[in-house]
Amino acid sequence: MHTSHSCHCHEQDAHRKQSHEHHHVPPKGEKLLIVTLLNALITAVEIVGGLLSNSLSLLSDAVHNLGDTLAIAFAYIARRIGNKQADMRHTFGYKRTEILAAFVNASMLMAICLFLLKEAYERSLHPEQIQGKMMLIVAVVGLVANLISVLVLQKEKEHNMNTRAAYLHLLGDTLSSVAVIAGGIAIWLYDLVWLDPLITALVSLYILYHTWGVLHEAVSILMQTAPEGVDIPMIIQKIEVLEGVHDVHHLHLWQLNEEQIHFEAHIKVKEGISIEQLDEMRKQIQEILSAYGIYHSTLQIGHDCCEGHIPLIVNENRD
């Protein structure tokens, strides 16, 4: 005679470990607004200066700044939306808005750099006369404004991917301004016009290198990839050695944003387990997860919950 057993579901609320929650203060949106306005000013000045001086590196820096202005404005808007509370339609809230903004920011920056590389190559084949003195003056103005913007976001860049993407935009602009100043001096004094496309290419390659990391991280979160540093096979092994556990299946691990890691799994247990033992098992599993910084989990615990499931292979893709 077959006896039917119902599954006991245990959900761990995000607030169970309030002492372990992330307490950093998010960057204020007003700071992003400040750097947006500064970047808009730099863009206007460099467009005029680039046209008057015939400097590609100055015009390319203006295009760069224009893209940054739009990107940082997007970051500011995303921050405002991301702070909205969850509702019945958006039960996870709006925090992923900032990840989307970081993805767009990084993608835009990489596209701009590729465009600048193309322009630098064409200018290197056909050098043109440049007014180095005007190029130098405009670049100095851009440098001052960029330095102010970088300092504004300096402390917050480590706490938020979206702000870090904006910071990289500004850091690239600052380095570009330094390079343009050096080029302006050389062109003004020694008429070394070939430095103009060279500076453009070097700055573009530098930004491409550093932006790739932000783009990769944003894509990983949007694709719900398990975060790096969380050893899933080891988690499975630790759970399956607990007394009364048969196996772990239907496991999913993903990040909502940079701070929140979510975990869900079905835990098949042996027959004869009491409610008290199941509750103790749940607590032990939650302790295992907390060691990896996972405080948002949903555990479905029971036996014969999922007939025909395929157990996870814990040694898959391991060295």
C-alpha positions as CSV (number, residue, x, y, z in Angstrom):
1,M,0.0,0.0,0.0
2,H,1.5,3.3,-1.1
3,T,1.4,6.2,1.3
4,S,1.3,9.7,-0.1
5,H,3.6,12.2,1.5
6,S,3.2,16.0,1.2
7,C,6.2,18.3,0.9
8,H,7.0,20.6,3.7
9,C,8.0,24.0,2.3
10,H,10.2,26.3,4.3
11,E,10.8,29.9,3.0
12,Q,13.6,32.0,4.5
13,D,12.8,35.6,4.5
14,A,15.4,38.2,3.5
15,H,15.2,39.7,6.9
16,R,16.2,36.6,8.8
17,K,19.8,37.8,9.0
18,Q,19.3,41.5,9.3
19,S,22.7,41.8,11.0
20,H,24.3,40.4,7.9
21,E,22.4,42.6,5.4
22,H,24.3,45.2,3.4
23,H,24.4,48.5,5.3
24,H,26.4,50.6,2.8
25,V,24.7,53.8,1.9
26,P,23.9,54.0,-1.8
27,P,25.4,56.9,-3.8
28,K,23.1,59.9,-3.9
29,G,21.4,60.5,-7.2
30,E,22.1,64.2,-6.8
31,K,25.8,63.5,-7.3
32,L,25.1,61.9,-10.7
33,L,23.0,64.9,-11.6
34,I,26.0,67.2,-10.8
35,V,28.4,65.3,-13.0
36,T,25.8,65.1,-15.8
37,L,25.6,68.9,-15.9
38,L,29.4,69.2,-15.8
39,N,29.8,66.8,-18.6
40,A,27.2,68.6,-20.7
41,L,29.2,71.8,-20.2
42,I,32.5,70.0,-21.2
43,T,30.8,68.6,-24.3
44,A,29.7,72.0,-25.5
45,V,33.1,73.6,-24.9
46,E,35.0,70.8,-26.7
47,I,32.7,70.7,-29.7
48,V,33.3,74.4,-30.3
49,G,37.0,74.1,-29.5
50,G,37.5,71.0,-31.7
51,L,35.9,72.6,-34.7
52,L,37.9,75.8,-34.3
53,S,41.2,74.1,-33.7
54,N,40.6,71.2,-36.2
55,S,41.7,68.7,-33.5
56,L,40.4,65.1,-33.9
57,S,41.4,64.2,-30.3
58,L,39.4,67.2,-29.0
59,L,36.4,66.4,-31.2
60,S,36.6,62.7,-30.3
61,D,36.8,63.7,-26.6
62,A,33.7,65.8,-27.2
63,V,31.9,62.8,-28.7
64,H,33.1,60.8,-25.8
65,N,31.8,63.3,-23.4
66,L,28.5,63.5,-25.2
67,G,28.0,59.8,-24.8
68,D,29.1,60.1,-21.1
69,T,26.6,62.8,-20.5
70,L,23.7,60.7,-21.9
71,A,25.0,57.6,-20.0
72,I,25.4,59.4,-16.7
73,A,21.9,61.0,-17.1
74,F,20.6,57.5,-17.7
75,A,22.4,56.4,-14.5
76,Y,20.7,59.2,-12.5
77,I,17.3,58.2,-13.8
78,A,18.0,54.6,-13.1
79,R,19.0,55.4,-9.5
80,R,15.7,57.2,-9.0
81,I,13.7,54.3,-10.4
82,G,15.8,51.7,-8.6
83,N,14.9,53.2,-5.2
84,K,11.1,52.6,-5.8
85,Q,9.5,50.0,-3.5
86,A,8.4,46.6,-4.7
87,D,4.7,46.2,-5.7
88,M,2.4,43.4,-6.7
89,R,3.6,43.6,-10.4
90,H,7.3,44.0,-9.6
91,T,7.7,41.8,-6.6
92,F,11.5,42.0,-6.8
93,G,11.3,45.8,-6.9
94,Y,13.1,48.0,-9.5
95,K,16.8,47.4,-8.5
96,R,17.6,45.7,-11.8
97,T,17.1,49.1,-13.5
98,E,20.6,50.1,-12.4
99,I,22.0,46.9,-13.9
100,L,20.3,47.7,-17.2
101,A,21.7,51.2,-17.0
102,A,25.2,49.9,-16.4
103,F,24.9,47.6,-19.4
104,V,23.8,50.4,-21.6
105,N,26.5,52.7,-20.3
106,A,29.3,50.2,-20.9
107,S,27.9,49.2,-24.3
108,M,27.7,52.8,-25.4
109,L,31.2,53.6,-24.2
110,M,32.7,50.6,-26.1
111,A,30.8,51.6,-29.2
112,I,32.2,55.2,-28.9
113,C,35.7,53.9,-28.5
114,L,35.5,51.7,-31.5
115,F,34.3,54.7,-33.5
116,L,37.2,56.8,-32.3
117,L,39.7,54.1,-33.2
118,K,38.3,54.1,-36.8
119,E,38.5,57.9,-36.9
120,A,42.1,57.9,-35.5
121,Y,43.2,55.4,-38.2
122,E,41.7,57.5,-41.0
123,R,43.3,60.7,-39.6
124,S,46.7,59.0,-39.3
125,L,46.6,58.3,-43.0
126,H,45.7,61.9,-43.8
127,P,47.2,64.2,-41.2
128,E,45.7,67.8,-41.0
129,Q,47.0,71.0,-39.6
130,I,45.9,71.7,-36.0
131,Q,45.8,74.8,-33.8
132,G,47.7,73.4,-30.8
133,K,47.2,76.5,-28.5
134,M,43.5,76.5,-28.7
135,M,43.4,72.7,-28.4
136,L,45.5,73.1,-25.2
137,I,43.2,75.7,-23.6
138,V,40.0,73.8,-24.2
139,A,41.6,70.5,-22.9
140,V,42.6,72.3,-19.7
141,V,39.0,73.4,-19.2
142,G,37.8,69.8,-19.8
143,L,40.4,68.4,-17.4
144,V,39.3,70.7,-14.5
145,A,35.6,69.8,-15.0
146,N,36.4,66.1,-15.3
147,L,38.5,66.1,-12.1
148,I,35.7,67.6,-10.2
149,S,33.3,65.0,-11.4
150,V,35.7,62.1,-10.6
151,L,36.2,63.4,-7.1
152,V,32.4,63.7,-6.6
153,L,32.0,60.0,-7.4
154,Q,35.3,58.7,-5.9
155,K,33.9,57.3,-2.6
156,E,30.7,55.8,-4.1
157,K,32.2,53.9,-7.1
158,E,32.9,50.7,-5.2
159,H,29.4,50.2,-3.9
160,N,27.4,50.3,-7.1
161,M,27.9,48.9,-10.6
162,N,25.9,51.7,-12.2
163,T,27.9,54.4,-10.4
164,R,31.1,52.5,-11.2
165,A,30.3,52.5,-14.9
166,A,29.6,56.3,-14.7
167,Y,32.9,56.7,-12.8
168,L,34.8,54.8,-15.6
169,H,33.3,57.2,-18.1
170,L,34.6,60.2,-16.2
171,L,38.0,58.6,-15.5
172,G,38.4,58.0,-19.2
173,D,37.5,61.6,-19.9
174,T,40.0,62.8,-17.4
175,L,42.8,60.7,-18.8
176,S,41.8,61.7,-22.3
177,S,42.0,65.4,-21.2
178,V,45.5,64.8,-19.8
179,A,46.6,63.2,-23.1
180,V,45.0,66.0,-25.2
181,I,46.8,68.6,-23.1
182,A,50.1,66.8,-23.7
183,G,49.3,66.5,-27.4
184,G,48.3,70.2,-27.5
185,I,51.6,71.3,-26.0
186,A,53.6,69.1,-28.5
187,I,51.5,70.2,-31.5
188,W,51.6,73.9,-30.5
189,L,55.4,73.9,-29.9
190,Y,56.7,71.3,-32.4
191,D,53.8,70.8,-34.9
192,L,53.7,67.1,-34.2
193,V,50.2,66.6,-35.7
194,W,50.6,62.8,-35.8
195,L,50.1,62.8,-32.0
196,D,46.5,63.8,-32.4
197,P,45.2,60.4,-33.8
198,L,47.7,58.5,-31.6
199,I,46.4,60.0,-28.4
200,T,42.8,59.2,-29.6
201,A,43.7,55.6,-30.2
202,L,45.6,55.1,-26.9
203,V,42.8,56.5,-24.7
204,S,40.2,54.5,-26.6
205,L,42.0,51.3,-26.1
206,Y,42.5,52.0,-22.4
207,I,38.8,52.6,-21.9
208,L,37.8,49.5,-23.9
209,Y,40.0,47.4,-21.6
210,H,38.5,48.8,-18.4
211,T,34.9,48.9,-19.6
212,W,34.9,45.2,-20.6
213,G,34.7,44.2,-16.9
214,V,31.6,46.3,-16.2
215,L,29.9,45.0,-19.3
216,H,30.7,41.3,-18.4
217,E,29.4,41.7,-14.9
218,A,26.2,43.4,-16.0
219,V,25.5,40.7,-18.6
220,S,26.2,38.0,-16.1
221,I,23.6,39.4,-13.7
222,L,21.0,40.0,-16.4
223,M,21.5,36.4,-17.6
224,Q,21.0,35.2,-14.0
225,T,24.4,33.6,-14.0
226,A,25.5,32.2,-10.6
227,P,27.9,34.8,-9.0
228,E,31.6,34.1,-9.1
229,G,33.0,32.9,-5.8
230,V,30.0,30.8,-4.9
231,D,31.0,27.1,-5.1
232,I,27.7,25.4,-6.0
233,P,29.1,21.8,-6.0
234,M,30.5,22.4,-2.5
235,I,27.1,23.8,-1.3
236,I,25.4,20.6,-2.7
237,Q,27.9,18.4,-1.0
238,K,27.5,20.1,2.3
239,I,23.7,19.8,2.2
240,E,23.7,16.2,1.0
241,V,25.9,15.1,4.0
242,L,23.4,16.4,6.5
243,E,21.5,13.7,8.4
244,G,18.3,12.7,6.6
245,V,19.1,14.3,3.3
246,H,18.7,12.1,0.2
247,D,19.7,14.6,-2.6
248,V,19.4,18.2,-3.8
249,H,17.7,19.1,-7.1
250,H,16.0,21.9,-9.0
251,L,18.7,24.2,-7.6
252,H,18.9,27.8,-8.9
253,L,21.3,30.5,-7.8
254,W,21.2,34.1,-9.2
255,Q,21.8,37.7,-8.3
256,L,19.0,40.2,-8.2
257,N,21.6,43.0,-8.3
258,E,25.2,43.5,-7.0
259,E,24.2,43.0,-3.4
260,Q,21.4,40.4,-3.3
261,I,22.1,36.7,-4.1
262,H,19.0,34.4,-4.3
263,F,18.9,30.6,-3.8
264,E,16.2,28.1,-4.3
265,A,16.3,24.3,-4.3
266,H,14.3,21.1,-3.6
267,I,15.7,19.0,-0.8
268,K,14.6,15.4,-1.0
269,V,14.8,13.7,2.4
270,K,14.5,10.2,3.7
271,E,11.2,8.8,5.0
272,G,10.5,8.9,8.7
273,I,11.7,12.5,9.2
274,S,9.8,14.5,11.8
275,I,8.7,18.1,11.5
276,E,11.2,19.0,14.2
277,Q,14.0,17.3,12.2
278,L,12.9,19.1,9.0
279,D,13.0,22.5,10.8
280,E,16.5,21.7,12.2
281,M,17.6,20.7,8.7
282,R,16.3,23.9,7.2
283,K,18.3,25.9,9.8
284,Q,21.5,24.0,9.0
285,I,21.0,24.6,5.3
286,Q,20.6,28.3,5.9
287,E,23.8,28.4,7.9
288,I,25.6,26.7,5.0
289,L,24.2,29.3,2.6
290,S,25.0,32.3,4.9
291,A,28.7,31.3,4.7
292,Y,28.6,32.3,1.0
293,G,26.7,35.5,1.7
294,I,23.3,34.1,0.7
295,Y,20.5,35.4,2.9
296,H,17.6,35.1,0.4
297,S,16.6,31.5,-0.1
298,T,13.5,29.4,-0.8
299,L,13.8,25.7,0.3
300,Q,11.2,23.1,-0.6
301,I,11.9,20.1,1.7
302,G,10.2,16.7,1.6
303,H,10.4,13.2,0.1
304,D,8.9,12.1,-3.2
305,C,8.3,15.8,-4.0
306,C,9.5,15.6,-7.6
307,E,9.0,12.1,-9.1
308,G,11.4,11.5,-12.0
309,H,13.8,14.3,-11.2
310,I,17.4,14.0,-12.2
311,P,19.9,14.6,-9.3
312,L,22.5,17.3,-9.8
313,I,26.0,16.1,-10.6
314,V,28.3,17.8,-8.0
315,N,31.6,17.2,-9.8
316,E,30.5,18.7,-13.1
317,N,33.0,21.2,-14.6
318,R,35.4,20.9,-11.7
319,D,39.1,20.7,-12.0
